[in-house]
Amino acid sequence: MSDSSSSPLALSGNWNYPTSVRFGVGRIKELAKCCRNLGMARPLLVTDPGLAKRDIVLDAVAANMTGDMPTGLFSDIKPNPVGQNISDGLRVFHEGGHDGVIAFGGGSAMDAGKTIAFMAGQKRPIWDFEDVGDNWKRAETDAIAPIVAVPTTSGTGSEVGRATVVIDEGTETKKILFHPRMLPELVVCDPQLATGLPAHLTAATGMDALAHCLEAFCVDGYHPMADGIALEGLRLIHAWLPAAVKDGQNLEARAHMMAAAAMGATAFQKGLGAIHSLSHPVGAVFDTHHGLANAVFAPYVMVFNRHAIEDKMELLARYIGLEDPSFEAVLNWILDLRDEFDIPKTAAELGIAEDRLDDISRMAAKDPTAPTNPVPAGETEMRMILDSAMEGRLG
């Protein structure tokens, strides 16, 4: 099964699943129209500090201005957004008289932008909306500002998600915030915007998309739609991630990876697992890149889950065309990707301090993604996986 006959310009369309998506090369030209369709007259574009200086952002803001859509800019956010970033963004939003948000960039920018839009008219503090129970019902839905999402990486898939991740600095924990209206009403997926992403970030974000699809597929429970999306996302990643890393200007590879990232985030409404349970606290405490942490932990969690996912891995191996349809084949594929992309082999290489291992294990066991891991994993099991990852033990 191959996509090799596709022309990059043919990889274009308007999708309405799970939200309205304008997909294809050059679709960024429609940004002002998308904002206007949502009733915006003065949006705030939220991005990260690096992107804020690049032409893709400056050109988007200028095009909006030309299109009679005056657009503000906020970029004071960390790679793992913290509560203060949201507070600062809200101040800019209100002082500038903005009426909507363009969440423009990778996962950090989109999470920050979506959260700013969500909090724009709320009276409760941000942590009151943590994704626990029915906390989301506390929100004043009519006070949520409209959102247009513009991804520039192919990893988190936050553009099609109803949640965001923000660090609570007081507790050093990543908090998941959820509300159905956090799902952007319009998404512009233009593969051209990803062509400037360096190879190492293309690899790390791509491994994030892989982890989303993989964990969603492995979660127990009956959700054939999510399973099908996850499998096809993994096939696209298998076929196109190495090409995107090798040649960042390959628009066909960029398009397929951008689709795969959105597919991963769509599929993981089914749930995630211990890869993310460990990556979240590591990112919160040590400010590691989320996709990179996922890539490091993935093989160790796979081995821990083996008896529960072996049959699914055989199916996955067949579907993506591995020569040996087995758990080992899938594991070796992921290990080979790590080698090809020069991804660290151990958690120790991420800079995790030995004296924080107990804290990380405890936080991982409490993470919202832990309950859907295929094999029950409490603090003891998380520490066992973490120890294996620190030492590089897969046996």
C-alpha positions as a printed NumPy array, in Angstrom:
array([[  0.   ,   0.   ,   0.   ],
       [  1.608,   3.261,  -1.096],
       [  0.825,   6.935,  -1.474],
       [  3.745,   7.433,  -3.845],
       [  1.517,   8.369,  -6.808],
       [  0.009,  11.362,  -5.006],
       [  0.812,  14.886,  -6.135],
       [  1.296,  17.349,  -3.27 ],
       [ -1.196,  19.698,  -4.916],
       [ -3.746,  16.873,  -5.089],
       [ -3.5  ,  16.364,  -1.326],
       [ -6.109,  19.008,  -0.654],
       [ -9.663,  19.039,   0.611],
       [-12.265,  20.381,   3.   ],
       [-12.955,  17.983,   5.837],
       [-15.577,  18.075,   8.561],
       [-14.239,  15.46 ,  10.948],
       [-13.928,  16.052,  13.822],
       [-14.068,  19.771,  12.97 ],
       [-14.001,  21.888,   9.819],
       [-10.547,  21.592,   8.222],
       [ -9.139,  23.431,   5.198],
       [ -6.34 ,  21.074,   4.143],
       [ -3.793,  21.639,   1.395],
       [ -0.787,  23.582,   0.139],
       [ -1.504,  27.304,   0.027],
       [ -4.628,  27.199,   2.199],
       [ -3.088,  29.713,   4.636],
       [ -4.298,  32.356,   2.176],
       [ -7.798,  31.67 ,   3.516],
       [ -6.944,  32.679,   7.096],
       [ -8.662,  36.07 ,   7.075],
       [-11.774,  34.53 ,   5.527],
       [-11.804,  31.807,   8.198],
       [-11.597,  34.424,  10.945],
       [-14.401,  36.421,   9.352],
       [-16.565,  33.29 ,   9.047],
       [-16.385,  32.924,  12.84 ],
       [-17.394,  36.533,  13.415],
       [-13.945,  37.796,  14.319],
       [-13.031,  41.401,  13.576],
       [ -9.82 ,  41.699,  15.606],
       [ -8.191,  38.314,  16.345],
       [ -5.128,  37.679,  18.492],
       [ -2.572,  35.387,  16.892],
       [ -0.886,  33.247,  19.561],
       [  2.384,  31.578,  18.64 ],
       [  5.776,  30.721,  20.142],
       [  8.718,  33.156,  20.369],
       [ 10.69 ,  31.477,  17.592],
       [  7.843,  31.442,  15.088],
       [  6.846,  35.019,  15.929],
       [  9.984,  36.239,  14.12 ],
       [  9.561,  34.039,  11.056],
       [  8.001,  34.963,   7.747],
       [  5.168,  32.445,   8.021],
       [  3.757,  34.364,  10.992],
       [  4.684,  37.85 ,   9.802],
       [  3.173,  37.116,   6.386],
       [ -0.026,  35.745,   7.953],
       [ -0.448,  38.848,  10.11 ],
       [  0.28 ,  41.126,   7.138],
       [ -2.185,  39.243,   4.917],
       [ -4.86 ,  39.592,   7.57 ],
       [ -4.187,  43.309,   7.787],
       [ -4.513,  43.591,   4.007],
       [ -7.743,  41.616,   4.251],
       [ -9.219,  44.154,   6.668],
       [ -8.627,  41.816,   9.624],
       [ -6.334,  43.685,  12.08 ],
       [ -4.482,  41.006,  14.022],
       [ -2.566,  41.218,  17.291],
       [  0.392,  39.016,  18.181],
       [  1.258,  37.251,  21.451],
       [  4.233,  34.906,  21.745],
       [  5.419,  34.958,  25.364],
       [  4.951,  31.237,  25.959],
       [  7.277,  28.442,  27.02 ],
       [  7.795,  25.169,  25.089],
       [  5.665,  23.595,  27.826],
       [  3.112,  26.394,  28.516],
       [  2.624,  27.442,  32.153],
       [ -0.229,  29.204,  33.886],
       [  1.572,  32.562,  33.826],
       [  1.758,  32.372,  30.019],
       [ -2.023,  32.113,  29.91 ],
       [ -2.444,  35.026,  32.322],
       [ -0.117,  37.173,  30.221],
       [ -1.952,  36.229,  27.052],
       [ -5.313,  37.064,  28.578],
       [ -4.033,  40.513,  29.515],
       [ -2.959,  41.132,  25.916],
       [ -6.276,  39.73 ,  24.633],
       [ -8.374,  42.081,  26.748],
       [ -6.156,  45.168,  26.458],
       [ -6.127,  44.8  ,  22.676],
       [ -9.894,  44.439,  22.411],
       [ -9.577,  41.103,  20.627],
       [-12.573,  38.928,  19.841],
       [-11.036,  35.623,  18.81 ],
       [ -7.816,  33.623,  18.728],
       [ -5.64 ,  32.226,  15.952],
       [ -3.66 ,  29.391,  17.577],
       [ -0.649,  29.243,  15.239],
       [  2.274,  26.843,  15.6  ],
       [  3.115,  23.583,  17.315],
       [  1.508,  22.031,  20.353],
       [  2.649,  24.693,  22.812],
       [  1.256,  27.569,  20.746],
       [ -2.003,  25.805,  20.007],
       [ -2.518,  24.759,  23.629],
       [ -1.786,  28.29 ,  24.839],
       [ -3.993,  29.872,  22.192],
       [ -6.905,  27.542,  22.843],
       [ -6.627,  28.084,  26.592],
       [ -6.548,  31.869,  26.217],
       [ -9.687,  31.695,  24.071],
       [-11.36 ,  29.406,  26.596],
       [-10.485,  31.595,  29.582],
       [-11.305,  34.886,  27.827],
       [-14.624,  35.329,  29.621],
       [-14.407,  32.941,  32.563],
       [-14.758,  34.137,  36.139],
       [-13.271,  31.056,  37.827],
       [ -9.481,  30.458,  38.037],
       [ -7.926,  28.294,  35.36 ],
       [ -7.307,  25.19 ,  37.484],
       [-11.022,  24.924,  38.285],
       [-11.402,  23.517,  34.776],
       [ -8.947,  20.63 ,  35.099],
       [-10.253,  17.56 ,  33.282],
       [-11.598,  15.821,  36.37 ],
       [-15.186,  14.649,  36.599],
       [-17.544,  17.209,  35.113],
       [-15.42 ,  20.276,  35.903],
       [-15.896,  21.412,  32.305],
       [-19.525,  22.156,  33.087],
       [-18.362,  25.007,  35.343],
       [-17.411,  27.048,  32.284],
       [-19.529,  29.842,  30.859],
       [-19.784,  28.461,  27.352],
       [-20.977,  31.68 ,  25.728],
       [-17.877,  33.474,  27.064],
       [-15.421,  31.265,  25.128],
       [-13.828,  33.149,  22.228],
       [-13.838,  31.55 ,  18.754],
       [-10.683,  29.72 ,  17.651],
       [ -8.97 ,  29.157,  14.32 ],
       [ -6.08 ,  26.677,  14.584],
       [ -3.087,  26.672,  12.228],
       [ -0.609,  23.834,  12.889],
       [  2.977,  24.232,  11.719],
       [  4.26 ,  20.901,  13.036],
       [  2.94 ,  17.357,  12.678],
       [  2.797,  15.934,  16.166],
       [  0.31 ,  16.958,  18.825],
       [ -2.794,  17.248,  16.672],
       [ -4.069,  19.866,  19.117],
       [ -5.845,  21.515,  16.193],
       [ -8.518,  18.808,  16.345],
       [ -8.591,  18.352,  20.12 ],
       [-11.025,  19.425,  22.823],
       [ -8.344,  19.711,  25.498],
       [ -5.134,  21.539,  26.294],
       [ -2.154,  20.87 ,  28.552],
       [ -0.805,  23.625,  30.818],
       [  1.71 ,  23.363,  33.667],
       [  0.588,  24.424,  37.127],
       [  3.821,  26.001,  38.358],
       [  2.783,  25.664,  42.   ],
       [  2.597,  21.879,  41.864],
       [  4.966,  21.177,  38.929],
       [  2.218,  19.185,  37.232],
       [  0.809,  19.216,  33.745],
       [ -2.917,  19.808,  33.993],
       [ -5.278,  18.759,  31.231],
       [ -8.07 ,  21.259,  30.668],
       [-11.135,  20.097,  28.733],
       [-14.205,  21.627,  27.195],
       [-16.058,  20.717,  23.974],
       [-15.756,  24.327,  22.809],
       [-11.946,  24.106,  22.982],
       [-12.247,  22.251,  19.698],
       [-11.32 ,  24.917,  17.133],
       [-14.236,  25.739,  14.873],
       [-11.969,  26.061,  11.843],
       [ -8.537,  24.576,  11.088],
       [ -6.129,  25.568,   8.333],
       [ -3.702,  22.704,   7.595],
       [ -1.159,  23.962,   5.078],
       [  1.807,  21.549,   4.675],
       [  3.9  ,  24.412,   3.284],
       [  4.017,  25.907,   6.794],
       [  5.923,  22.852,   8.083],
       [  8.718,  22.924,   5.513],
       [ 10.978,  25.103,   7.661],
       [ 10.826,  22.772,  10.666],
       [ 14.337,  21.409,  11.408],
       [ 14.953,  17.69 ,  10.994],
       [ 15.315,  16.975,  14.707],
       [ 11.977,  18.664,  15.496],
       [ 10.326,  16.965,  12.532],
       [ 11.469,  13.672,  14.035],
       [ 10.397,  14.5  ,  17.603],
       [  6.973,  15.79 ,  16.61 ],
       [  6.506,  12.845,  14.26 ],
       [  7.264,  10.441,  17.089],
       [  4.64 ,  12.267,  19.14 ],
       [  2.055,  11.528,  16.44 ],
       [  3.258,   7.922,  16.42 ],
       [  2.803,   7.645,  20.189],
       [ -0.73 ,   9.064,  19.948],
       [ -1.774,   6.559,  17.286],
       [ -0.003,   3.655,  18.971],
       [ -1.409,   4.243,  22.442],
       [ -4.916,   4.926,  21.157],
       [ -4.863,   1.652,  19.231],
       [ -3.604,  -0.265,  22.282],
       [ -6.234,   1.045,  24.706],
       [ -8.816,  -1.575,  25.686],
       [-12.43 ,  -0.969,  24.816],
       [-14.668,  -1.075,  21.777],
       [-14.081,   1.918,  19.523],
       [-13.541,   0.658,  15.961],
       [-13.598,   4.186,  14.504],
       [-10.684,   5.273,  16.702],
       [ -8.854,   2.004,  15.993],
       [ -9.21 ,   2.449,  12.244],
       [ -7.993,   6.037,  12.352],
       [ -5.032,   5.067,  14.546],
       [ -4.013,   2.242,  12.228],
       [ -4.12 ,   4.431,   9.12 ],
       [ -2.224,   7.153,  10.962],
       [  0.495,   4.631,  11.802],
       [  0.647,   3.507,   8.177],
       [  1.152,   7.087,   7.022],
       [  3.85 ,   7.615,   9.654],
       [  5.61 ,   4.408,   8.631],
       [  5.555,   5.471,   4.992],
       [  6.301,   9.191,   5.294],
       [  8.02 ,  10.229,   8.535],
       [ 11.527,   9.229,   7.389],
       [ 10.996,  11.129,   4.137],
       [  9.847,  14.261,   5.995],
       [ 12.891,  14.122,   8.27 ],
       [ 15.275,  13.528,   5.369],
       [ 13.88 ,  16.314,   3.179],
       [ 11.904,  19.027,   4.934],
       [ 10.816,  20.481,   1.576],
       [  9.019,  17.27 ,   0.574],
       [  5.461,  18.592,   0.477],
       [  3.948,  15.167,  -0.071],
       [  5.603,  13.816,   3.063],
       [  4.673,  16.966,   4.996],
       [  1.037,  16.638,   3.923],
       [  0.743,  12.987,   4.936],
       [  2.414,  13.679,   8.288],
       [  0.144,  16.649,   8.961],
       [ -2.828,  14.374,   8.326],
       [ -1.359,  11.641,  10.541],
       [ -0.921,  14.078,  13.433],
       [ -4.57 ,  15.1  ,  13.261],
       [ -5.55 ,  11.44 ,  13.038],
       [ -3.603,  10.616,  16.2  ],
       [ -5.363,  13.321,  18.187],
       [ -8.723,  12.21 ,  16.793],
       [ -8.038,   8.588,  17.721],
       [ -6.885,   9.258,  21.267],
       [-10.338,  10.294,  22.377],
       [-10.338,   6.538,  23.063],
       [ -7.537,   7.077,  25.584],
       [ -3.752,   7.051,  25.967],
       [ -1.397,   5.205,  28.295],
       [  1.836,   5.054,  30.249],
       [  3.965,   6.62 ,  27.501],
       [  2.112,   9.847,  28.12 ],
       [  1.737,   9.228,  31.851],
       [  5.524,   9.354,  32.142],
       [  6.15 ,  12.056,  29.553],
       [  3.776,  14.531,  31.194],
       [  5.554,  14.801,  34.563],
       [  8.979,  14.647,  32.927],
       [  7.974,  17.591,  30.758],
       [  6.532,  19.477,  33.71 ],
       [  9.569,  19.012,  35.961],
       [ 12.431,  19.035,  33.442],
       [ 10.866,  20.998,  30.554],
       [ 11.67 ,  18.27 ,  28.023],
       [ 10.178,  18.259,  24.536],
       [  6.993,  16.205,  24.764],
       [  7.472,  14.276,  21.527],
       [ 11.073,  13.478,  22.369],
       [ 10.064,  12.122,  25.784],
       [  7.349,  10.009,  24.163],
       [  9.906,   8.582,  21.731],
       [ 12.209,   7.617,  24.594],
       [  9.53 ,   5.962,  26.722],
       [  7.604,   4.192,  23.937],
       [  9.681,   0.964,  23.699],
       [  9.821,   0.485,  27.469],
       [  6.065,   0.897,  27.841],
       [  5.488,  -1.462,  24.918],
       [  7.526,  -4.161,  26.638],
       [  5.647,  -3.598,  29.898],
       [  2.318,  -3.916,  28.059],
       [  3.378,  -6.801,  25.833],
       [  1.034,  -9.546,  27.029],
       [ -1.966,  -7.246,  26.627],
       [ -1.106,  -5.823,  23.199],
       [  0.702,  -8.636,  21.378],
       [ -2.26 ,  -9.541,  19.14 ],
       [ -2.812,  -5.892,  18.247],
       [  0.849,  -5.488,  17.352],
       [  0.608,  -8.435,  14.958],
       [ -2.353,  -6.76 ,  13.264],
       [ -0.489,  -3.448,  13.135],
       [  2.596,  -5.105,  11.63 ],
       [  0.466,  -6.622,   8.864],
       [ -1.356,  -3.395,   8.148],
       [  1.731,  -1.205,   7.771],
       [  3.527,  -3.889,   5.763],
       [  6.263,  -5.112,   8.099],
       [  7.883,  -8.294,   6.827],
       [  7.37 , -10.196,  10.095],
       [  3.861,  -9.641,  11.534],
       [  4.804,  -9.71 ,  15.212],
       [  5.241,  -7.66 ,  18.372],
       [  9.01 ,  -7.795,  17.853],
       [  8.675,  -6.327,  14.36 ],
       [  6.755,  -3.292,  15.621],
       [  9.154,  -2.82 ,  18.532],
       [ 12.15 ,  -3.045,  16.202],
       [ 10.542,  -0.55 ,  13.799],
       [ 10.263,   1.996,  16.609],
       [ 13.78 ,   1.261,  17.86 ],
       [ 15.108,   1.665,  14.31 ],
       [ 13.353,   5.03 ,  14.006],
       [ 14.985,   6.17 ,  17.239],
       [ 18.385,   5.165,  15.846],
       [ 17.726,   6.801,  12.47 ],
       [ 16.665,  10.063,  14.107],
       [ 19.411,  10.088,  16.797],
       [ 16.822,  10.028,  19.582],
       [ 18.184,   9.242,  23.064],
       [ 17.92 ,   5.604,  24.04 ],
       [ 17.495,   6.182,  27.781],
       [ 15.491,   8.472,  30.012],
       [ 18.719,   9.43 ,  31.768],
       [ 19.79 ,  11.19 ,  28.558],
       [ 16.754,  13.463,  28.916],
       [ 18.379,  14.901,  32.042],
       [ 16.058,  13.249,  34.551],
       [ 17.604,  13.54 ,  37.999],
       [ 17.846,  10.367,  40.08 ],
       [ 16.482,  12.111,  43.153],
       [ 13.208,  12.879,  41.326],
       [ 12.399,   9.339,  40.18 ],
       [  9.966,   8.704,  43.041],
       [  8.227,  12.008,  42.323],
       [  7.964,  11.25 ,  38.606],
       [  6.57 ,   7.773,  39.307],
       [  3.985,   9.138,  41.723],
       [  2.93 ,  11.87 ,  39.298],
       [  2.751,   9.394,  36.408],
       [  0.444,   7.096,  38.355],
       [ -1.893,  10.045,  38.997],
       [ -1.801,  11.323,  35.426],
       [ -5.195,  11.246,  33.653],
       [ -3.736,   9.013,  30.939],
       [ -2.716,   6.243,  33.354],
       [ -6.133,   4.567,  33.848],
       [ -6.411,   3.622,  30.164],
       [ -3.008,   1.945,  29.927],
       [ -3.646,  -1.645,  28.696],
       [ -1.946,  -3.072,  31.803],
       [ -2.798,  -1.517,  35.191],
       [  0.066,   0.765,  36.206],
       [  0.243,   2.338,  39.627],
       [  3.196,   4.049,  41.251],
       [  5.171,   0.792,  41.632],
       [  4.717,  -0.153,  37.98 ],
       [  5.522,   3.342,  36.766],
       [  8.743,   3.256,  38.762],
       [  9.577,  -0.116,  37.231],
       [  9.108,   1.256,  33.695],
       [ 11.034,   4.392,  34.6  ],
       [ 13.936,   2.402,  36.003],
       [ 14.092,   0.332,  32.819],
       [ 14.059,   3.504,  30.741],
       [ 16.787,   5.111,  32.843],
       [ 19.029,   2.048,  32.442],
       [ 18.095,   1.219,  28.842],
       [ 16.751,  -2.22 ,  29.811],
       [ 14.239,  -3.71 ,  27.353],
       [ 14.493,  -7.291,  28.586]])
